[in-house]
Amino acid sequence: MEFEAQKHRLIEDLRQHGISERVLDAMLRVPRHLFVPEREQKNAYTDYPLAIGWGQTISAPHMVAIMCDLLDIQDGMKVLEIGAGSGYHAAVMAELAGSGHVYAVELIEGLALFARNNLKKAGISNVTVLVEDGSLGLPRFAPYDRISVAAAAPDIPDALTDQLKEGGKLVIPVGRYAQELYLITKMNGIKNDEKGGVVFVPLVGKKGFPF
């Protein structure tokens, strides 16, 4: 019950910042405390990043909310996530996608296993977590309606824009130190919109930062 109360307080705080009701409803349905290590469960509904091991973090809830709002994920969509982490962001997108499916790519095998276990505990079945180099996307299931990248790339990888459907959207942080969040729309070409400064771990891979 205490987790539920904390979750509702967090959602109310996010509501004051203009997050859409669809995204807030999805976040209400996802138990964030199941997606963090046991030692961090008491902090699960605080609005800041938390360490999840392997030198990685779970994004602050407001950042998950902002990225989901920008993507405007609708029922039935096929979504690609780069950087599955603990599986929380994928879980929220899976709620938004409804009858659709989320493919979540994670470079670190131990973290991918952690994410799979967390999603199973949360009862979320429309997410597939794969161990892959996310900087290359996931071409075998392309094209995607939406792509979400939870790690900062040196630039916008062509591999990802190539795997977007026409009319699709990609949200990605770009930069090593001064990072900017971009919303990419593929509609008669590629349109880039800057959405503000952010801080993410680097996207490591062949088309990202060096290993």
Secondary structure per residue as TSV (DSSP state, phi and psi in degrees):
chain	resnum	aa	ss	phi	psi
A	1	M	-	360.0	-36.0
A	2	E	H	-63.7	-40.0
A	3	F	H	-61.1	-41.4
A	4	E	H	-62.3	-42.6
A	5	A	H	-63.8	-42.9
A	6	Q	H	-63.5	-41.2
A	7	K	H	-61.8	-44.5
A	8	H	H	-66.5	-34.4
A	9	R	H	-65.6	-41.9
A	10	L	H	-61.5	-46.4
A	11	I	H	-62.3	-38.7
A	12	E	H	-64.5	-39.5
A	13	D	H	-62.2	-42.7
A	14	L	H	-66.7	-34.6
A	15	R	H	-60.3	-36.8
A	16	Q	T	-66.4	-16.9
A	17	H	T	-99.9	13.7
A	18	G	T	83.1	16.2
A	19	I	-	-70.4	140.9
A	20	S	-	-65.2	152.4
A	21	E	H	-65.4	-33.5
A	22	R	H	-60.3	-44.6
A	23	V	H	-69.1	-41.9
A	24	L	H	-62.2	-41.1
A	25	D	H	-62.2	-40.6
A	26	A	H	-63.2	-42.6
A	27	M	H	-67.1	-31.9
A	28	L	H	-64.4	-31.6
A	29	R	T	-82.5	-9.0
A	30	V	S	-106.8	120.3
A	31	P	-	-78.4	93.3
A	32	R	G	-59.6	-28.4
A	33	H	G	-65.3	-17.3
A	34	L	G	-82.4	-6.7
A	35	F	G	-111.0	13.8
A	36	V	S	-126.8	156.4
A	37	P	-	-58.2	152.8
A	38	E	G	-53.8	-37.1
A	39	R	G	-66.1	-18.8
A	40	E	G	-104.0	2.4
A	41	Q	G	-60.7	-32.9
A	42	K	G	-64.9	-19.9
A	43	N	G	-104.6	7.9
A	44	A	T	-58.5	-32.0
A	45	Y	T	-108.7	22.8
A	46	T	S	-86.9	151.3
A	47	D	S	-93.6	61.1
A	48	Y	S	-152.1	161.8
A	49	P	-	-64.7	152.1
A	50	L	E	-129.9	144.3
A	51	A	E	-69.2	135.5
A	52	I	E	-122.3	10.9
A	53	G	E	96.0	166.9
A	54	W	T	59.0	24.5
A	55	G	T	71.5	18.4
A	56	Q	E	-115.7	167.1
A	57	T	E	-132.7	157.8
A	58	I	E	-92.0	131.2
A	59	S	-	-62.2	152.5
A	60	A	-	-59.6	143.3
A	61	P	H	-53.5	-38.4
A	62	H	H	-63.6	-32.1
A	63	M	H	-72.4	-39.8
A	64	V	H	-58.8	-45.3
A	65	A	H	-62.2	-45.3
A	66	I	H	-61.8	-46.1
A	67	M	H	-65.5	-40.2
A	68	C	H	-65.5	-39.9
A	69	D	H	-61.1	-45.6
A	70	L	H	-61.2	-37.8
A	71	L	H	-74.9	-26.6
A	72	D	T	52.5	58.6
A	73	I	-	-74.1	129.1
A	74	Q	-	-113.4	161.8
A	75	D	T	-55.1	135.0
A	76	G	T	89.2	-4.3
A	77	M	-	-75.2	152.6
A	78	K	E	-101.1	122.4
A	79	V	E	-120.4	139.2
A	80	L	E	-111.2	129.4
A	81	E	E	-113.5	131.4
A	82	I	E	-103.9	116.3
A	83	G	-	95.6	71.8
A	84	A	-	-65.3	-31.1
A	85	G	T	56.0	-128.7
A	86	S	T	-85.5	-5.7
A	87	G	S	98.0	-5.2
A	88	Y	H	-64.9	-49.9
A	89	H	H	-60.6	-41.4
A	90	A	H	-60.9	-38.3
A	91	A	H	-63.2	-43.3
A	92	V	H	-64.8	-42.9
A	93	M	H	-65.7	-34.6
A	94	A	H	-64.4	-37.9
A	95	E	H	-63.0	-40.8
A	96	L	H	-69.1	-36.0
A	97	A	H	-75.6	-19.8
A	98	G	T	57.2	-107.8
A	99	S	T	-77.3	-2.9
A	100	G	S	-82.0	-163.0
A	101	H	E	-145.5	145.1
A	102	V	E	-113.1	126.6
A	103	Y	E	-103.1	116.7
A	104	A	E	-111.3	123.3
A	105	V	E	-103.1	133.8
A	106	E	E	-138.0	130.4
A	107	L	S	-76.3	-30.2
A	108	I	-	-93.2	116.4
A	109	E	H	-61.3	-42.5
A	110	G	H	-62.3	-36.8
A	111	L	H	-70.9	-37.3
A	112	A	H	-61.2	-41.0
A	113	L	H	-64.4	-41.8
A	114	F	H	-58.3	-46.4
A	115	A	H	-62.4	-45.1
A	116	R	H	-59.4	-44.3
A	117	N	H	-64.7	-40.4
A	118	N	H	-64.3	-43.7
A	119	L	H	-63.3	-38.8
A	120	K	H	-64.2	-44.4
A	121	K	H	-61.2	-34.9
A	122	A	T	-82.6	-5.3
A	123	G	T	74.8	26.6
A	124	I	-	-101.4	118.5
A	125	S	-	-110.4	-7.9
A	126	N	S	-100.6	36.6
A	127	V	E	-129.2	132.2
A	128	T	E	-114.3	122.3
A	129	V	E	-102.8	124.8
A	130	L	E	-124.6	144.9
A	131	V	E	-89.8	106.9
A	132	E	-	-149.7	165.8
A	133	D	-	-82.3	101.6
A	134	G	G	-65.2	-21.8
A	135	S	G	-64.8	-17.1
A	136	L	G	-96.4	1.1
A	137	G	-	72.8	-150.2
A	138	L	-	-146.0	76.6
A	139	P	G	-61.7	-26.5
A	140	R	G	-70.1	-16.4
A	141	F	G	-111.4	4.1
A	142	A	-	-70.3	159.0
A	143	P	-	-87.7	163.7
A	144	Y	E	-114.5	147.0
A	145	D	E	-72.7	-36.2
A	146	R	E	-142.8	145.2
A	147	I	E	-131.9	130.3
A	148	S	E	-120.0	129.1
A	149	V	E	-116.4	121.0
A	150	A	-	-106.1	33.9
A	151	A	S	-152.2	148.3
A	152	A	B	-83.4	126.0
A	153	A	B	-95.7	155.9
A	154	P	S	-67.4	-28.0
A	155	D	S	-157.2	-175.0
A	156	I	-	-86.7	109.8
A	157	P	-	-65.1	130.5
A	158	D	H	-59.4	-31.6
A	159	A	H	-57.6	-33.5
A	160	L	H	-79.8	-44.8
A	161	T	H	-65.3	-33.0
A	162	D	H	-64.9	-28.5
A	163	Q	T	-91.7	2.1
A	164	L	E	-83.1	140.7
A	165	K	E	-67.7	157.9
A	166	E	E	-61.6	129.5
A	167	G	E	88.7	-1.8
A	168	G	E	-79.2	166.3
A	169	K	E	-129.9	144.4
A	170	L	E	-129.9	132.7
A	171	V	E	-118.2	130.2
A	172	I	E	-153.2	134.2
A	173	P	E	-82.7	140.2
A	174	V	E	-129.5	133.8
A	175	G	-	124.1	154.3
A	176	R	S	-90.7	-48.4
A	177	Y	S	-108.2	-62.1
A	178	A	S	-88.3	102.3
A	179	Q	E	-102.1	143.4
A	180	E	E	-123.6	136.5
A	181	L	E	-86.8	127.7
A	182	Y	E	-114.4	140.7
A	183	L	E	-106.1	118.4
A	184	I	E	-105.6	127.0
A	185	T	E	-116.6	129.3
A	186	K	E	-100.2	99.1
A	187	M	S	-150.2	102.1
A	188	N	S	54.3	47.8
A	189	G	S	116.0	-167.2
A	190	I	E	-115.4	125.0
A	191	K	E	-112.0	128.4
A	192	N	E	-110.6	127.4
A	193	D	E	-122.1	127.7
A	194	E	E	-80.0	135.1
A	195	K	E	-121.7	9.6
A	196	G	E	117.9	163.6
A	197	G	E	-76.1	143.8
A	198	V	E	-143.3	172.1
A	199	V	-	-134.8	116.1
A	200	F	-	-132.0	159.3
A	201	V	-	-66.8	156.2
A	202	P	B	-72.0	147.1
A	203	L	-	-81.7	111.4
A	204	V	B	-98.4	134.9
A	205	G	S	159.6	-176.5
A	206	K	T	-61.0	-36.1
A	207	K	T	-107.3	12.6
A	208	G	S	-116.7	-144.9
A	209	F	B	-80.5	154.9
A	210	P	-	-61.4	150.6
A	211	F	-	-62.7	360.0
